[in-house]
Amino acid sequence: YNYASLLRDADDERACGVFNSVKDYFPDAWYFLSTYQDDPKTYLSEGCSMGSKLCSLAFGLKLLEEEKLEGARNHLETAVESEDVFIKSQACQGLGIIKVKENDYVGALNELIYSSEKGLNLSHYYLGVVYQNMCNDRLALDEFKIASDNGNEEASIRLGNLYIRLGNLYIHQFRPDLGIRLLKSCLASDNVEIRKKSNISLGEYYESINKFFEAHAYYSEAGVETLTLDHAFEYAKGVQVPNNVRFHLMNELCNVHHIKEAAFVLGEWFLHGNVGHRVDLEKSMKFFILSNTVDGWIEVANFYRRGTMPYKLDLAHALKICNRDAFGVAKTQE
C-alpha cells in the first residue's frame, strides 16, 4: 500500500495495479483506485462498505458538489468519526456547509469553527456567511477577510460589499472606497460568475450614490437589464437637484443613450429657459425634432402656428408637420 502511494507521482499505471492487489486488505486503496475512474462512485462505495473513512469523505464531498445533501450528510457523518485530523476536519467542513445550505446557521457553527481552526480556508468563508446571517457583521468581516486574503473570490465580493455598507453607516475604520477597490480587483477574475457578481455590486453602489451612468456601465458588463437609466431620467427631472447636474444627466441621456423622453424635456427647457439656461428656440426645435415623439412634433408645429421668431407664421407648414410627422409617429406607436 505504501509502495503504491509512492508510485503515484511516477507511474500511475503501476500504482493502480499495486492498489488493486491490496484493496481487500487496505480499504483506503479503493479511494486511490477511484481517482483513476470516470465514475468513481462504485469504487468509493466499495471502500465505504469496507469501513474506509477516506472513501466516506470523498463520497460525501462528491454528493455535496451535486447538491445531494442527505446522502452527503450520511457519508460525512461517518467520515467525521475518523481519528485522522485531515479527514475529520474536511468532514466537519462539509457538514457545516450542508447546514448553511439548509439555513441551520447555529448548527453549522461548531463544525465550521473546528475546521477553520485546522486551516481550511473555505470554512472561514462559510463562517462569514453564518455570522452575516446572524447579523454579526464584525465577526463576518473578520472571517471574510481571512478567506479573501487566502484567495477566496466569493469572500472578496462579500467583504467588499460589507466595507461599503459599514462605511456608509459611518462606522469607524470602514470606508466605501476599500470595498470599491476590492470589488474592482475581482473584475480581473478568470471566473465569469465572479466578474458578474462584482459588476452587479459595483452597479448597485454607483446607483446608490446617483452615479447612474457608471452604474449602467457595470450592469451592462454583467449582462443585467435594469431601470438605471429610467431612474436617472426621474432624478434629472427633480427640482431639488442642482441645475448643472440635471442638465448634464438629461443631455447624456439624450445624446449618448438616445432616450426620446430626455430629448423632449431638453426641448421644453430651452423653450422656456429652465434649468439655468436662456431661452434658445433653435436648440429647442432641435431637441423636439430629435425626440421624434408626437408631443415633440406638435411643439415643432406650434413654432410655425404661432409664428414664433425666428420662425415665420406658416399654418400650412404647421398642418403638414402634424399630418406627416406627428401622425406618422402615433401610427408607428399603435
C-alpha positions as CSV (number, residue, x, y, z in Angstrom):
1,Y,0.0,0.0,0.0
2,N,2.8,2.5,0.9
3,Y,4.7,1.4,-2.2
4,A,1.6,2.2,-4.4
5,S,1.3,5.6,-2.7
6,L,4.9,6.4,-3.6
7,L,4.4,5.2,-7.2
8,R,1.5,7.6,-7.8
9,D,3.8,10.5,-8.7
10,A,6.0,8.5,-11.0
11,D,3.9,5.7,-12.6
12,D,0.1,5.8,-12.4
13,E,-0.4,2.5,-14.2
14,R,1.9,0.6,-11.8
15,A,0.4,2.4,-8.8
16,C,-3.1,1.4,-9.9
17,G,-2.0,-2.2,-10.2
18,V,-0.5,-2.3,-6.8
19,F,-3.5,-0.6,-5.2
20,N,-5.7,-3.2,-6.9
21,S,-3.7,-6.0,-5.4
22,V,-4.1,-4.7,-1.8
23,K,-7.6,-3.3,-1.9
24,D,-9.0,-6.3,0.1
25,Y,-6.6,-5.6,2.9
26,F,-6.4,-1.8,2.9
27,P,-9.8,-0.2,2.3
28,D,-8.4,3.2,1.6
29,A,-6.9,1.7,-1.6
30,W,-10.4,1.9,-3.0
31,Y,-10.2,5.7,-2.8
32,F,-7.0,5.9,-4.8
33,L,-8.4,3.4,-7.4
34,S,-11.5,5.7,-7.7
35,T,-9.3,8.6,-8.7
36,Y,-8.4,6.8,-12.0
37,Q,-12.1,6.3,-12.9
38,D,-14.5,8.4,-14.9
39,D,-17.3,7.4,-12.5
40,P,-15.6,6.9,-9.1
41,K,-18.8,6.2,-7.1
42,T,-18.7,2.4,-7.5
43,Y,-15.1,2.2,-6.1
44,L,-15.9,4.7,-3.3
45,S,-19.0,2.7,-2.4
46,E,-16.8,-0.5,-2.1
47,G,-14.4,1.3,0.1
48,C,-17.2,2.7,2.3
49,S,-18.6,-0.8,2.8
50,M,-15.2,-1.9,4.0
51,G,-15.0,0.9,6.5
52,S,-12.7,3.4,4.8
53,K,-13.3,6.8,6.3
54,L,-11.3,8.3,3.4
55,C,-13.8,6.9,0.9
56,S,-16.7,8.1,3.1
57,L,-15.2,11.6,3.0
58,A,-14.7,11.5,-0.8
59,F,-18.1,10.1,-1.5
60,G,-19.8,12.7,0.8
61,L,-17.9,15.6,-0.7
62,K,-18.8,14.4,-4.2
63,L,-22.5,14.2,-3.3
64,L,-22.3,17.7,-1.7
65,E,-21.0,19.1,-5.0
66,E,-24.0,17.5,-6.7
67,E,-26.3,19.1,-4.0
68,K,-27.5,15.7,-2.8
69,L,-27.4,16.9,0.8
70,E,-29.0,13.9,2.6
71,G,-26.6,11.4,1.0
72,A,-23.7,13.7,1.6
73,R,-24.6,14.1,5.3
74,N,-24.7,10.3,5.8
75,H,-21.2,9.7,4.4
76,L,-19.7,12.8,6.1
77,E,-21.1,11.8,9.5
78,T,-19.3,8.5,9.1
79,A,-16.1,10.2,8.0
80,V,-16.1,12.7,10.9
81,E,-15.5,9.8,13.3
82,S,-12.1,9.3,11.8
83,E,-9.0,9.8,14.0
84,D,-7.2,11.3,11.1
85,V,-7.2,15.1,11.6
86,F,-7.3,15.8,7.8
87,I,-10.3,13.5,7.2
88,K,-12.1,14.8,10.4
89,S,-11.6,18.5,9.6
90,Q,-12.7,18.1,5.9
91,A,-15.8,16.1,7.0
92,C,-16.6,18.8,9.6
93,Q,-16.3,21.5,6.9
94,G,-18.6,19.5,4.6
95,L,-21.2,19.1,7.4
96,G,-21.0,22.8,8.2
97,I,-21.6,23.7,4.6
98,I,-24.7,21.4,4.4
99,K,-26.2,23.1,7.5
100,V,-25.5,26.5,5.9
101,K,-27.3,25.4,2.8
102,E,-30.2,24.3,5.0
103,N,-30.2,27.7,6.8
104,D,-29.2,26.0,10.1
105,Y,-26.7,28.7,11.0
106,V,-26.4,27.9,14.7
107,G,-25.9,24.2,13.9
108,A,-23.2,25.0,11.4
109,L,-21.0,26.9,13.9
110,N,-19.3,24.1,15.7
111,E,-18.3,22.2,12.6
112,L,-17.0,25.3,10.8
113,I,-15.2,26.7,13.8
114,Y,-13.4,23.3,14.2
115,S,-12.4,23.1,10.5
116,S,-11.4,26.7,10.3
117,E,-9.1,26.2,13.3
118,K,-7.5,23.4,11.3
119,G,-6.6,25.8,8.5
120,L,-9.4,25.1,6.0
121,N,-9.9,28.4,4.2
122,L,-13.4,27.6,2.8
123,S,-14.6,27.2,6.4
124,H,-13.7,30.9,7.0
125,Y,-15.8,31.9,4.1
126,Y,-18.8,29.9,5.3
127,L,-18.3,31.1,8.9
128,G,-18.6,34.6,7.4
129,V,-21.8,33.7,5.8
130,V,-23.1,32.3,9.1
131,Y,-22.2,35.4,11.1
132,Q,-23.7,37.7,8.4
133,N,-27.0,35.8,8.6
134,M,-26.8,36.0,12.3
135,C,-26.5,39.8,12.0
136,N,-22.9,40.0,13.3
137,D,-21.2,42.0,10.7
138,R,-18.0,42.5,12.7
139,L,-17.3,38.7,13.0
140,A,-18.4,38.2,9.4
141,L,-16.0,40.8,8.2
142,D,-13.1,39.1,10.1
143,E,-13.9,35.7,8.6
144,F,-14.4,37.0,5.0
145,K,-11.1,38.9,5.3
146,I,-9.2,35.7,6.2
147,A,-10.8,33.8,3.3
148,S,-10.3,36.7,0.9
149,D,-6.6,37.2,1.8
150,N,-6.2,33.5,1.0
151,G,-7.7,33.7,-2.4
152,N,-11.4,33.1,-2.0
153,E,-13.0,35.4,-4.5
154,E,-16.6,34.9,-3.2
155,A,-15.3,36.1,0.2
156,S,-13.7,39.1,-1.5
157,I,-17.1,40.1,-3.0
158,R,-18.9,39.8,0.3
159,L,-16.1,41.6,2.1
160,G,-16.2,44.4,-0.5
161,N,-20.0,44.8,0.0
162,L,-19.6,44.8,3.8
163,Y,-16.9,47.6,3.6
164,I,-19.3,49.7,1.5
165,R,-22.3,49.1,3.8
166,L,-20.4,49.7,7.0
167,G,-18.6,52.7,5.6
168,N,-21.9,54.2,4.5
169,L,-23.1,53.8,8.1
170,Y,-20.1,55.9,9.2
171,I,-18.7,53.1,11.3
172,H,-15.1,53.9,12.4
173,Q,-12.3,52.4,10.2
174,F,-14.6,51.3,7.4
175,R,-14.7,53.3,4.1
176,P,-16.7,52.5,0.9
177,D,-13.5,53.1,-1.1
178,L,-12.0,50.0,0.5
179,G,-14.9,47.9,-0.8
180,I,-14.9,49.5,-4.2
181,R,-11.2,48.7,-4.6
182,L,-11.8,45.1,-3.6
183,L,-14.7,44.6,-5.9
184,K,-12.8,46.1,-8.8
185,S,-9.9,43.7,-8.2
186,C,-12.4,40.9,-8.7
187,L,-13.2,42.1,-12.2
188,A,-9.9,40.5,-13.3
189,S,-11.0,37.1,-12.2
190,D,-10.9,34.1,-14.6
191,N,-14.3,33.1,-13.1
192,V,-17.2,34.5,-15.2
193,E,-19.6,34.3,-12.3
194,I,-17.3,36.2,-10.0
195,R,-16.9,39.0,-12.6
196,K,-20.7,39.2,-13.0
197,K,-21.2,39.5,-9.2
198,S,-18.5,42.1,-9.0
199,N,-20.1,44.2,-11.8
200,I,-23.5,43.9,-10.2
201,S,-22.2,45.0,-6.8
202,L,-20.4,48.0,-8.3
203,G,-23.5,48.9,-10.3
204,E,-25.6,48.9,-7.1
205,Y,-23.1,51.0,-5.3
206,Y,-22.8,53.7,-8.0
207,E,-26.6,53.8,-8.5
208,S,-27.0,54.3,-4.7
209,I,-24.9,57.5,-4.9
210,N,-26.7,58.7,-8.1
211,K,-23.8,58.0,-10.5
212,F,-26.2,56.4,-12.9
213,F,-24.1,56.1,-16.0
214,E,-21.2,54.4,-14.1
215,A,-23.8,52.1,-12.7
216,H,-25.3,51.4,-16.1
217,A,-21.9,50.5,-17.5
218,Y,-21.3,48.0,-14.8
219,Y,-24.8,46.5,-15.1
220,S,-24.3,46.2,-18.9
221,E,-20.9,44.5,-18.4
222,A,-22.7,42.0,-16.2
223,G,-25.4,41.5,-18.8
224,V,-28.1,42.6,-16.5
225,E,-31.1,44.7,-17.6
226,T,-32.0,47.4,-15.0
227,L,-34.1,50.5,-14.7
228,T,-31.0,52.6,-14.1
229,L,-31.5,55.0,-17.0
230,D,-35.1,55.4,-16.0
231,H,-34.0,56.3,-12.5
232,A,-31.5,58.8,-14.0
233,F,-34.3,60.4,-16.0
234,E,-36.6,60.7,-13.0
235,Y,-33.7,62.1,-10.9
236,A,-32.8,64.7,-13.5
237,K,-36.4,65.9,-13.6
238,G,-36.4,66.5,-9.8
239,V,-36.3,70.2,-8.9
240,Q,-34.3,69.6,-5.8
241,V,-31.3,68.5,-7.9
242,P,-28.8,71.3,-8.9
243,N,-29.4,72.6,-12.4
244,N,-26.0,71.8,-13.8
245,V,-26.4,68.1,-12.6
246,R,-29.9,68.0,-14.1
247,F,-28.8,69.3,-17.4
248,H,-25.7,67.0,-17.6
249,L,-27.8,63.9,-16.9
250,M,-30.6,64.8,-19.3
251,N,-28.1,65.8,-22.0
252,E,-26.2,62.5,-21.5
253,L,-29.5,60.5,-21.6
254,C,-30.4,62.2,-24.9
255,N,-27.2,62.3,-26.8
256,V,-25.4,59.1,-25.6
257,H,-28.3,56.8,-24.6
258,H,-30.8,58.2,-27.1
259,I,-33.7,58.4,-24.7
260,K,-36.5,60.1,-26.6
261,E,-38.2,61.5,-23.5
262,A,-34.9,63.2,-22.5
263,A,-34.7,65.0,-25.8
264,F,-38.3,66.2,-25.4
265,V,-37.5,67.5,-21.9
266,L,-34.5,69.3,-23.2
267,G,-36.6,70.9,-25.8
268,E,-39.0,72.2,-23.2
269,W,-36.1,73.5,-21.0
270,F,-34.7,75.6,-23.9
271,L,-38.2,76.7,-24.9
272,H,-39.0,78.1,-21.5
273,G,-35.4,79.0,-20.4
274,N,-35.4,76.5,-17.5
275,V,-32.5,74.8,-15.6
276,G,-30.3,77.9,-15.6
277,H,-30.3,78.3,-19.4
278,R,-31.6,81.1,-21.5
279,V,-34.4,80.6,-24.0
280,D,-32.9,79.2,-27.2
281,L,-35.6,78.4,-29.8
282,E,-33.2,76.8,-32.2
283,K,-31.9,74.3,-29.7
284,S,-35.5,73.8,-28.5
285,M,-36.5,73.0,-32.1
286,K,-33.5,70.7,-32.5
287,F,-34.4,68.6,-29.4
288,F,-38.1,68.4,-30.2
289,I,-37.2,67.0,-33.6
290,L,-34.6,64.7,-32.1
291,S,-37.2,63.3,-29.7
292,N,-39.3,62.1,-32.6
293,T,-42.4,61.9,-30.4
294,V,-46.0,63.0,-31.1
295,D,-45.7,65.8,-28.5
296,G,-42.3,66.8,-29.9
297,W,-43.7,67.2,-33.4
298,I,-46.7,69.1,-32.1
299,E,-44.3,71.6,-30.4
300,V,-42.4,72.0,-33.7
301,A,-45.7,72.7,-35.5
302,N,-46.5,75.3,-32.8
303,F,-43.5,77.3,-33.8
304,Y,-45.0,77.8,-37.2
305,R,-48.6,78.0,-36.0
306,R,-47.7,80.9,-33.7
307,G,-45.1,82.5,-35.9
308,T,-42.6,82.3,-33.0
309,M,-39.4,84.1,-34.0
310,P,-37.2,83.3,-35.9
311,Y,-39.9,81.0,-37.4
312,K,-42.5,82.9,-39.6
313,L,-46.2,82.2,-39.3
314,D,-46.9,79.3,-41.6
315,L,-50.1,77.5,-40.8
316,A,-49.9,75.2,-43.9
317,H,-46.4,74.0,-42.8
318,A,-47.6,73.5,-39.2
319,L,-50.5,71.4,-40.5
320,K,-48.1,69.5,-42.7
321,I,-45.9,68.7,-39.7
322,C,-48.9,67.5,-37.7
323,N,-50.2,65.3,-40.6
324,R,-46.8,63.9,-41.7
325,D,-44.6,63.7,-38.7
326,A,-46.8,63.7,-35.6
327,F,-49.4,61.4,-37.1
328,G,-46.7,59.1,-38.5
329,V,-45.1,58.6,-35.1
330,A,-48.5,58.0,-33.5
331,K,-49.3,55.4,-36.2
332,T,-46.0,53.7,-35.6
333,Q,-46.6,53.5,-31.9
334,E,-50.0,52.0,-32.4
